[in-house]
Amino acid sequence: MEGQLYKWHGYISGWTQKYFVLQNGSICYYNTKSERDKNQPAKETLNMGLCEIVVDPHSPAQWELRMPVESKVWHLRTESTPERHQWIKALGSAKACLLDTSSLGSFSRSTSVESSSRLLSYDQNLVADDQQGPSSLNGSIHFEPIKENLDTANDSGNGSMNNLLLTSDTSSFVNVNNTDEENNMSQLSNQCEKTIENIRQLQQCLEGQHSSTHIDERIQQVESAVAALSDLMTDCKQMLAEPMDSTDRGQEIDDGIPSEHSEPDHQNLDQSSPPSSDEKSRELSTFFTSCVTDFGDVMSGLVKSENQPLIPTELFLDACQCYMEFFERFAGTLMGPLKTDIQGNIDKITKVINSVPGYKYLQDILSKEIVANQHTGPDTGTQALLWLTRGLRVMCHFLNNCLSEDSDTRGDTSTSLVSSYTKFLAKHHNWMVQRLFKMGLKMIPSFENFKVSMIGEANLQALKASGDTHWEQTAEKAVIEQGLVYSSNMGKVTSLIHDVYQQYNIEV
Ligand SMILES: CCCCCCCCCCCCC/C=C/[C@@H](O)[C@H](CO[C@@H]1O[C@H](CO)[C@@H](O)[C@H](O)[C@H]1O)NC(=O)CCCCCCCCCCCCCCCCC
């Protein structure tokens, strides 16, 4: 297949018409048809076997060809949707042929079956797209590169589902057994990974010395990936919410887990003295009580001195290490860059204190490095502790915003986090990191999911099974009360560290 298409060439050139030729599993383009007729070399070529085709239902004539291995993205456009349909069908077939034959090599037969079934489902989606206009279920359609196809084929679902925990009410999973939904979830999972990969590439780009045009491209990639992800998340949330209505409640009872409305299991009740609601919520284990060392322990370990209390370095690092578990509970890849950064700072401080003796208290790190004028480099203990503390302040403020009775944003994870980020971190970030955060902040889990993550699915199921008819209130109470205790101690510790930095005129 060949013909004219518009290709995006950046903000200066915009959409430019080029002559595209799809043959032998590759697509290339020339400036004009006459260049092609004169057998001049093509401007650029992509191997379809290594490309993803990404269709955006919100832009009916537009699509992208992405080649992750070379970090290339072609934004393409036709005059009309049917024309796009033709091109994408041809591109999809070229890709499927490659998967079935030339690229198969040692790949198993199931891979080609997988690829054809994906092609089929893609075709159906596309037809639906053409007939009904943009469908909310078809956020974007991907043909993954060969290796990713294999990953997906081998994935029984659990790995992909983990990403979804980020946004979904996990209890709904019991009732989900539908191919469309699985497709959507699989797309969501792929898109999550893709978004993170784009963010990672942008980060690399920021750390390196690439030209600003390159960075712009990367930002554009991240933005479109986040937009696609956000659409998919909305779709999946809707799909997962639906089956919980009326008819499906029976499933919960069949599984032995009483629903909110079912009668308590009397055999499970302690006849003599049923635990009160307060006791139950205190006993319920959450992230906040599961830390082997928390910031309360740091406060208990403070050592009195003339000016201000000394903060024991090891206790503090242990509490920070346990705090990392907070991010693990969200199971999605969204938190990846944050976790890396926080863990990096814990490791940097650990390295400093292990290098020579004499860093028993956090104050020692600053005093020694500042005296030696070695406190400004990115790997210094002073900088690592500074950034670690900034993150802790965001977390502490977020928990208060989200959990405290006095807060205007109680129960609203998104607004709570935006306000905490704006107050404590945004001013320390350049505009590009701010943009990344702003995009990430749009995707954070709801309060409902936050509570589930803090309690953990197993604990929650055990609570439901215990016959507590008010298990939802018990669970919420536990998260709120324990979370506020945790953040109160965290706040006390960060406030002490803040004072230490203030002594040296360093803004936390
Ligand atoms: C919290 C969820 C929001 C999701 C946002 C995800 C999008 C993130 C995209 C980019 C992340 C990049 C993170 C890294 C940023 C760094 O550039 C920055 C500076 O690094 C420091 O540089 C120093 C100089 O080189 C160096 O010395 C130092 O070692 C290095 O760290 N780092 C930071 O800004 C620190 C970030 C810490 C952020 C902590 C946030 C804690 C948030 C807690 C609340 C989470 C609530 C979760 C949501 C729960 C949902 C209901």
PDBQT file of the ligand as one rigid body, heavy atoms in Angstrom, charges set to zero:
ROOT
HETATM    1  C1  LIG A 601       2.964  10.545  44.900  1.00  0.00    +0.000 C 
HETATM    2  C2  LIG A 601       2.233  10.139  43.753  1.00  0.00    +0.000 C 
HETATM    3  C3  LIG A 601       2.401  11.109  42.726  1.00  0.00    +0.000 C 
HETATM    4  C4  LIG A 601       2.708  10.475  41.501  1.00  0.00    +0.000 C 
HETATM    5  C5  LIG A 601       3.562  11.329  40.697  1.00  0.00    +0.000 C 
HETATM    6  C6  LIG A 601       4.294  10.474  39.798  1.00  0.00    +0.000 C 
HETATM    7  C7  LIG A 601       4.974  11.218  38.762  1.00  0.00    +0.000 C 
HETATM    8  C8  LIG A 601       6.372  11.338  39.092  1.00  0.00    +0.000 C 
HETATM    9  C9  LIG A 601       7.150  11.683  37.975  1.00  0.00    +0.000 C 
HETATM   10  C10 LIG A 601       8.526  12.145  38.275  1.00  0.00    +0.000 C 
HETATM   11  C11 LIG A 601       9.081  11.647  39.543  1.00  0.00    +0.000 C 
HETATM   12  C12 LIG A 601      10.456  12.057  39.679  1.00  0.00    +0.000 C 
HETATM   13  C13 LIG A 601      10.893  11.914  41.085  1.00  0.00    +0.000 C 
HETATM   14  C14 LIG A 601      12.233  12.490  41.262  1.00  0.00    +0.000 C 
HETATM   15  C15 LIG A 601      12.407  13.787  41.446  1.00  0.00    +0.000 C 
HETATM   16  C16 LIG A 601      13.772  14.341  41.672  1.00  0.00    +0.000 C 
HETATM   17  O1  LIG A 601      14.140  15.101  40.557  1.00  0.00    +0.000 OA
HETATM   18  C17 LIG A 601      13.819  15.201  42.892  1.00  0.00    +0.000 C 
HETATM   19  C18 LIG A 601      15.246  15.727  43.079  1.00  0.00    +0.000 C 
HETATM   20  O2  LIG A 601      16.060  14.625  43.313  1.00  0.00    +0.000 OA
HETATM   21  C19 LIG A 601      17.140  14.904  44.165  1.00  0.00    +0.000 C 
HETATM   22  O3  LIG A 601      18.134  15.583  43.438  1.00  0.00    +0.000 OA
HETATM   23  C20 LIG A 601      19.238  15.948  44.258  1.00  0.00    +0.000 C 
HETATM   24  C21 LIG A 601      20.177  16.774  43.433  1.00  0.00    +0.000 C 
HETATM   25  O4  LIG A 601      20.631  16.088  42.380  1.00  0.00    +0.000 OA
HETATM   26  C22 LIG A 601      19.924  14.708  44.806  1.00  0.00    +0.000 C 
HETATM   27  O5  LIG A 601      20.922  15.110  45.695  1.00  0.00    +0.000 OA
HETATM   28  C23 LIG A 601      18.902  13.904  45.584  1.00  0.00    +0.000 C 
HETATM   29  O6  LIG A 601      19.512  12.709  45.994  1.00  0.00    +0.000 OA
HETATM   30  C24 LIG A 601      17.695  13.604  44.722  1.00  0.00    +0.000 C 
HETATM   31  O7  LIG A 601      16.670  12.991  45.499  1.00  0.00    +0.000 OA
HETATM   32  N1  LIG A 601      13.411  14.461  44.052  1.00  0.00    +0.000 N 
HETATM   33  C25 LIG A 601      12.320  14.751  44.713  1.00  0.00    +0.000 C 
HETATM   34  O8  LIG A 601      11.613  15.677  44.448  1.00  0.00    +0.000 OA
HETATM   35  C26 LIG A 601      11.940  13.890  45.876  1.00  0.00    +0.000 C 
HETATM   36  C27 LIG A 601      10.617  13.321  45.597  1.00  0.00    +0.000 C 
HETATM   37  C28 LIG A 601      10.030  12.709  46.775  1.00  0.00    +0.000 C 
HETATM   38  C29 LIG A 601       8.581  12.633  46.570  1.00  0.00    +0.000 C 
HETATM   39  C30 LIG A 601       7.942  12.052  47.719  1.00  0.00    +0.000 C 
HETATM   40  C31 LIG A 601       6.505  12.132  47.570  1.00  0.00    +0.000 C 
HETATM   41  C32 LIG A 601       5.873  11.536  48.700  1.00  0.00    +0.000 C 
HETATM   42  C33 LIG A 601       4.455  11.529  48.466  1.00  0.00    +0.000 C 
HETATM   43  C34 LIG A 601       3.789  10.882  49.563  1.00  0.00    +0.000 C 
HETATM   44  C35 LIG A 601       2.366  10.872  49.376  1.00  0.00    +0.000 C 
HETATM   45  C36 LIG A 601       2.023   9.844  48.431  1.00  0.00    +0.000 C 
HETATM   46  C37 LIG A 601       0.613   9.646  48.325  1.00  0.00    +0.000 C 
HETATM   47  C38 LIG A 601       0.445   8.564  47.404  1.00  0.00    +0.000 C 
HETATM   48  C39 LIG A 601      -0.848   8.519  46.861  1.00  0.00    +0.000 C 
HETATM   49  C40 LIG A 601      -1.704   7.698  47.582  1.00  0.00    +0.000 C 
HETATM   50  C41 LIG A 601      -2.940   7.627  46.903  1.00  0.00    +0.000 C 
HETATM   51  C42 LIG A 601      -4.063   7.688  47.492  1.00  0.00    +0.000 C 
ENDROOT
TORSDOF 0
